[in-house]
């Protein structure tokens, strides 16, 4: 896939603002060992570039098949440290095992993907963009954005994919 013609909010992905945000995030990742600082910067940048009502970062524990929340923009509803057993679900096979994104655009997609869909739907979250962060053929974790119905589109994937790739080295860091 090429970037030509790919747009986010009507602007080419190669626009100066998007490239500046990628550069800003790369500088944060290179300049700190504190993952919470990295996740908070990611939250801000993705909010500016794509938008979200809930952003979370989940770390994947292969041995136990669990996702553990290591960052949440809404800790009141989705606290850090919370876990989900998702490996054996269709979503888990797609995202965790096969390393493919999940793009959900409506309430039916949210119900299909998430066991906690009742909470998400009650929060008005009816679309999702989940991207695996991978290295050496293995899923390290996921970036998760949720918003209202129809918010996320295929063209958002190129921005989110670039952000996920920038973040991969941060999974080698211990939480501080």
Protein Blocks (a to p, Z undefined) as FASTA:
>chain_A
ZZehpagehiafkbmklmmmmmmmmmmmmmpcbfklmmmmmmmmmmmmnopabdcddddd
fknopacdfbdfblmlmcghiacdfklpmklmmmmmnopacddfbfklmmmmpmklmmmm
mnopabdcdddddeehiafbdcdddddehkacfklmmmmmmmmmmmmmmmmpccZZ
